[in-house]
Each structure stands twice: as structure tokens, then as C-alpha cells.
């Protein structure tokens, strides 16, 4: 029965292949595998059950990869001369990348060439690039095909994929997670940093790719679950000292900062706060809405005459006459009107016409 074998290529590109169970392959062995229109050479990174688990399961807090179908078969173990040929190709790929950059500048394309990768049998050259927008590189492909005399593939990648290919060391002092063990790159939003009360300074929560750190997802579920045991910040609680507002919470030390009505503050443990609330027999209450401003004017219907209630709201200018009196029309009524649709809505117009006069052009004429 064939077993699954995970093979790693340049730029942390990994694929799953099937191999003969009788062949003794170990992690770190070089193998020749089937590729598109040819052969390729890679390094074994996982074998058997480990490869099967890595194929379908990622990190629960980071990324969960969908199960992959085997891309092909492992042809044979690589010979020493074949590995030497692979090393020579890797040395020439930097020169290839520089030539591609020169051709990109000659064509005037807004793209950044990140990496170039030869297939082991030199039947295909893959060029990875980043760009802000879509790029029409059809003329560039024809130019590169005539230059290198092989099949050219231009692949646009994002900033995070570029960091995964080029690899590096993060601010934590360890290798990039996307280059070492993350199987998929999942979206990371700014709300994850807000839930963890982290600084929103981009220089402190961004990785080498310029995007938000992937590790912001690892502990997010812990923060969300821990904060459910605490009262929400800004709420009022009844304690033996009276009503106090929750100013801040510390989920690691399990402490709560309370502020009383007179402005004094105190720090109390979460267990003690729950005991105080239970002793007082109260629970967390919603914040009391602020009182209305002193300048708010109210009317007492019993003391203000009916005609004077809205006298100050009437316009001081001349009264605007209905548009039908200016145009010689008849005022609409229940007996001589019908509904008419227009750009200003539905109007009740005389039955004789459904056309508005030219003089009616603004909402000022529509106050009737």
C-alpha cells in the first residue's frame, strides 16, 4: 500500500506525494518526484502517519489546512550527482532574478520580483512577484521565454507569502511561523489586538511582512474566555462601599480596579469582589445615563397656552403659497385628485393633469 510522504522544495513550498512503502525513506532524504511536464527534486520533511496528520491538520489557534490530495508519485531517491546539479541551479537563480528585474524595468511594469525558482530538469522557470494591482505581463512572458528558452510561469503572491518564501527571524527571536510550521496563512484583523488590550502601534504588532502578526490568533480564545469571568469595564456594581464602577480588569492576576462615586479607587481580587456582591445581594447593573443638560427647555402643557406652544417654531418670513395657486390650478382634494409618482416622491395632484409646473423646483414649494 502506498504511503504519504511530504516533500519540501525551495521557499518552504511543500507538497504531498505517494511513495512505495517498501522504500526506506527518512526525513532529510533527497528524492526525485513527478512534476508538471517533467521531474523535480526535493527534501523529505515527513513520512507516513506524520505526513498524513500534517496534510489535514494545522494549529487549532493558528491555521487549519484542508486535506490535500497527493500531487504525484515519488520516482526514486536522488543520487549524489543529482543533488549537486540541484545545488548549481540554486546558485544561478539569483542571476536569473536580476535578469528578470532588468526586463521588468525595460517593460515599465509596476511589479517587484521576489524570487526565481528553476525546476530540477530545467523545463520550467517560476518567477514570484508582488504588485499592488494586477499586471499585464504577457509581453514580459514572451520576452523571458525567448531569453531562457524554457517554459515561464509568473506567479503573483502577497506580502505574507513573500515573507514565507524568503524566511527570516521575527521580533521574538525565532524563525517566522509561516516559514517553519504554519500550514496555511489565515486572515488576522485588528480586533484581535483590541481584545487582548495590546498597543495599536503598527510597529509593535506587525511582522516582517508589514502585516499583523500571525501569533495574535494563538491566545485570542484564551483572552475571550477569561474576560467572561469578569464584569465588563464601565459597568456599575453594588458592594458594601456602595455603587462602584469597574475601571479596569487584570485577567492574569485576577484583579479588578473599582472607582467610587467620590473618585476614590481600590483594587480588589475577583473572588473577593464576587463575595462582596453576594454579601450585598446585588449584581452588576448598567451604567446610569447622564442627567439632561441644564439648558434644556421643557413645557408644561397645563401652564402654556395651546396657541403659544409652537409659536417660536413658526417661520418669521412671508408665508409661502401653494404652487397650484400661483399657476392657476385647482387645489387637490379627495374628490378631484389622484396619485402621481415623480422624482420627489408621491404627490396628490389635480385629476386634470399630472405634470408639475416648471416653477416648482425645490422642497420650499412643497411645504403644503
C-alpha positions in Angstrom: 0.0 0.0 0.0 1.5 3.4 -0.9 2.2 5.8 1.9 2.0 9.6 2.1 5.3 11.5 2.0 5.6 15.2 2.4 8.4 16.9 0.3 9.7 20.4 0.8 11.1 22.5 -2.0 12.7 25.9 -2.2 10.9 28.8 -0.5 9.1 26.5 2.1 6.9 25.1 -0.7 5.6 21.8 0.4 3.5 19.1 -1.4 2.3 15.6 -0.6 3.3 12.6 -2.8 2.8 8.9 -2.7 5.7 6.5 -2.3 6.3 2.8 -2.1 6.1 1.6 1.4 9.0 -0.8 0.8 11.3 2.0 0.0 13.1 3.1 3.2 12.8 6.9 3.1 13.7 9.1 6.1 13.3 12.8 6.9 16.0 14.7 5.1 16.5 12.4 2.2 16.5 13.9 -1.3 14.0 12.4 -3.7 13.0 12.9 -7.4 9.3 13.4 -7.8 6.8 13.8 -10.6 6.2 17.5 -11.6 4.2 19.2 -14.2 5.7 18.2 -17.6 8.9 16.8 -16.0 10.7 16.0 -12.8 11.6 17.9 -9.7 13.9 17.3 -6.7 13.0 18.0 -3.1 13.7 17.0 0.5 11.5 14.7 2.6 10.0 16.5 5.5 7.5 14.0 6.9 6.7 10.3 6.3 3.8 8.0 7.0 1.4 9.0 9.8 3.1 12.3 10.5 2.7 13.3 6.8 -1.0 12.4 6.9 -1.6 14.5 10.1 0.3 17.4 8.6 -1.6 17.1 5.4 -5.0 17.7 7.0 -4.5 19.3 10.4 -2.8 22.6 11.4 -2.7 24.6 14.5 -6.1 25.0 16.3 -5.2 28.5 17.2 -3.4 29.5 14.0 -4.5 27.7 10.8 -6.4 24.6 9.9 -5.4 23.3 6.5 -7.8 21.4 4.2 -6.7 17.8 3.4 -4.6 17.7 0.3 -4.6 15.2 -2.5 -1.3 13.7 -3.5 0.2 15.8 -6.2 2.1 12.9 -7.8 4.5 10.0 -7.1 8.0 9.7 -5.8 10.1 8.4 -8.7 13.3 7.4 -6.8 15.8 8.5 -4.3 18.1 11.2 -5.6 21.7 10.4 -6.4 24.7 12.4 -5.3 25.3 13.9 -8.8 21.6 14.9 -9.0 21.9 16.7 -5.7 24.9 18.5 -7.0 23.0 19.6 -10.1 20.3 21.0 -7.9 22.9 23.0 -5.9 24.2 24.5 -9.1 20.8 25.6 -10.2 20.2 27.3 -6.8 23.4 29.3 -7.3 22.3 30.6 -10.7 18.8 31.6 -9.6 20.0 34.9 -8.2 21.5 35.9 -11.5 18.2 34.8 -13.2 16.2 37.1 -10.8 18.4 40.1 -11.7 17.9 39.5 -15.4 14.2 39.3 -14.8 14.3 42.6 -12.9 16.1 44.3 -15.8 13.4 43.1 -18.2 10.6 44.3 -15.9 12.2 47.7 -15.9 12.5 47.7 -19.6 8.8 46.9 -20.0 7.9 49.6 -17.4 5.8 47.2 -15.2 4.9 48.1 -11.6 5.9 44.8 -10.0 8.6 43.7 -7.5 10.4 40.4 -8.4 10.8 38.4 -5.1 12.3 35.1 -6.2 13.0 32.8 -9.1 12.9 29.0 -9.0 14.1 26.5 -11.6 12.5 23.1 -11.9 15.1 20.4 -11.5 15.0 19.3 -15.1 15.1 23.0 -16.3 11.8 22.6 -18.2 10.1 25.4 -16.2 11.2 28.6 -14.6 8.8 30.1 -12.0 9.1 33.8 -11.1 7.4 35.1 -8.0 6.5 38.8 -7.7 4.4 41.2 -5.7 2.3 44.1 -7.0 -0.3 46.5 -5.7 -2.6 45.8 -8.7 -3.0 43.3 -11.4 -0.2 43.4 -14.0 -0.4 42.6 -17.7 2.8 40.7 -18.2 2.0 38.9 -21.4 4.8 40.7 -23.4 7.2 40.1 -20.5 6.5 36.3 -20.6 7.3 36.2 -24.3 10.5 38.1 -23.7 11.6 35.8 -20.9 10.7 32.7 -22.9 13.0 33.8 -25.7 15.7 34.7 -23.2 15.8 31.5 -21.1 14.5 29.0 -23.8 12.1 27.3 -21.4 8.5 27.5 -20.1 8.0 30.6 -18.0 5.4 30.9 -15.1 4.9 34.3 -13.4 3.1 33.9 -10.1 1.8 36.9 -8.1 1.9 36.5 -4.3 1.1 38.6 -1.3 3.3 40.2 1.2 2.8 37.4 3.7 3.5 34.7 1.1 6.7 36.6 0.2 7.9 36.5 3.8 7.1 32.8 3.9 9.3 32.2 0.8 12.2 34.4 1.8 12.1 33.3 5.5 13.6 35.3 8.4 13.7 35.9 12.1 10.8 37.6 13.9 10.7 40.1 16.7 10.5 37.2 19.2 14.0 35.9 18.0 12.6 32.8 16.4 12.0 31.7 12.8 8.9 33.0 11.1 5.9 30.8 12.0 4.7 31.0 8.4 8.1 29.6 7.2 8.5 26.9 9.9 5.3 25.2 10.8 2.1 27.1 9.8 0.4 25.2 7.0 -2.0 28.0 6.0 -2.0 31.8 6.4 -5.3 32.8 7.9 -6.5 36.5 8.0 -5.6 38.5 11.1 -7.7 41.5 12.0 -7.1 44.5 14.3 -9.9 43.3 16.6 -7.6 40.5 17.8 -5.2 43.1 19.2 -8.0 45.1 20.7 -9.4 42.1 22.5 -6.0 41.4 24.0 -5.5 45.1 25.1 -2.4 45.4 23.0 -0.8 48.6 21.8 -2.2 49.5 18.4 1.1 50.9 17.3 1.8 49.2 13.9 5.5 48.9 14.6 4.7 46.7 17.6 2.0 44.4 16.3 3.3 43.9 12.7 5.7 41.2 11.4 8.5 41.3 8.9 5.9 41.3 6.1 4.4 44.5 7.2 1.1 42.8 8.1 -0.3 42.0 11.5 1.5 39.2 13.4 0.1 35.7 12.8 0.7 34.9 16.5 -2.1 37.3 17.5 -4.5 34.4 16.9 -2.8 31.9 19.1 -4.1 33.3 22.5 -7.2 35.1 21.4 -9.6 32.4 22.5 -8.0 32.4 26.0 -8.5 36.2 26.3 -12.1 36.0 25.2 -12.9 33.1 27.6 -11.1 34.7 30.5 -12.9 38.0 30.2 -16.2 36.3 30.5 -15.5 35.7 34.2 -15.0 39.4 34.9 -17.6 42.2 35.0 -17.4 44.4 31.9 -15.4 47.6 32.1 -17.6 50.6 32.6 -20.4 48.8 34.5 -21.7 49.6 38.0 -21.6 47.0 40.8 -23.1 47.2 44.2 -20.7 46.5 47.0 -20.6 47.2 50.8 -18.9 50.5 49.9 -21.8 51.4 47.6 -22.1 51.6 43.9 -18.7 51.5 42.2 -17.7 51.5 38.5 -15.4 48.8 37.0 -12.5 50.8 35.8 -10.2 48.0 34.5 -9.6 44.3 34.9 -6.4 42.2 35.1 -7.1 38.7 33.8 -3.6 37.4 34.7 -3.6 38.5 38.4 -7.4 38.2 38.6 -7.9 41.7 40.0 -10.4 44.4 39.3 -9.9 48.2 39.6 -13.1 49.9 41.0 -13.8 53.6 41.2 -16.4 55.0 43.7 -18.6 58.0 43.2 -16.3 60.3 45.1 -13.4 59.5 42.8 -11.5 57.1 45.1 -10.2 53.9 43.6 -9.4 50.5 45.0 -8.1 47.2 43.7 -9.9 44.0 44.7 -9.4 40.4 43.8 -12.1 38.8 41.6 -13.0 36.2 44.2 -13.4 38.9 46.9 -15.5 41.1 44.5 -17.9 38.2 43.9 -18.1 37.6 47.6 -18.9 41.3 48.3 -21.6 41.4 45.6 -23.1 38.2 47.1 -23.0 39.7 50.6 -24.7 42.9 49.4 -27.2 40.9 47.5 -26.6 42.9 44.4 -25.4 42.3 40.9 -23.7 44.2 38.2 -26.0 47.0 36.9 -26.0 49.0 33.8 -24.3 52.5 33.9 -26.7 55.2 34.9 -27.4 57.6 32.0 -26.1 61.1 32.5 -28.7 63.8 33.5 -30.0 66.1 30.8 -28.2 69.4 30.4 -29.4 72.4 32.5 -30.1 74.5 29.4 -32.8 72.1 28.1 -36.2 73.9 27.9 -39.3 71.9 28.7 -43.0 73.0 28.5 -45.8 72.2 30.9 -48.9 71.6 28.9 -51.1 72.7 31.9 -49.5 76.2 32.1 -48.6 77.0 28.5 -51.5 78.2 26.3 -52.2 75.8 23.3 -51.6 78.5 20.7 -48.2 79.6 22.2 -46.6 76.1 22.4 -45.2 76.2 18.9 -45.2 79.9 18.2 -41.5 80.1 18.4 -41.2 77.4 15.8 -43.1 79.2 13.1 -41.1 80.9 10.3 -40.8 84.6 10.6 -40.7 85.3 6.8 -43.7 85.6 4.5 -45.9 82.6 4.2 -45.3 80.5 1.1 -48.4 79.9 -1.0 -49.2 76.5 -2.5 -47.9 76.1 -6.0 -51.3 75.5 -7.6 -52.5 79.0 -6.6 -49.5 80.5 -8.5 -50.2 78.5 -11.6 -53.9 78.9 -11.7 -54.6 75.3 -10.8 -57.2 73.8 -8.5 -56.3 72.8 -5.0 -56.3 69.0 -4.7 -59.0 67.3 -2.7 -60.3 63.9 -2.0 -62.7 64.2 -5.0 -60.5 65.7 -7.7 -57.1 64.3 -7.1 -55.1 61.3 -8.0 -51.7 59.9 -7.1 -48.7 60.7 -9.3 -45.1 59.4 -9.0 -42.2 61.8 -9.6 -38.6 62.2 -8.6 -39.7 64.0 -5.4 -42.0 61.2 -4.3 -45.7 60.6 -4.5 -47.8 63.8 -4.8 -51.6 64.4 -4.7 -52.3 66.3 -7.9 -55.4 67.5 -9.7 -57.1 64.9 -11.8 -56.9 67.2 -14.9 -53.1 67.0 -15.1 -50.2 65.0 -13.6 -47.5 67.4 -14.7 -45.8 69.7 -12.2 -45.3 73.3 -13.2 -41.8 74.5 -14.0 -41.9 76.9 -11.1 -41.8 74.0 -8.6 -38.2 73.0 -8.4 -37.3 72.8 -4.7 -38.6 71.5 -1.4 -39.6 75.1 -0.5 -42.6 74.9 -2.8 -43.6 71.5 -1.3 -44.4 72.6 2.3 -48.1 72.3 1.7 
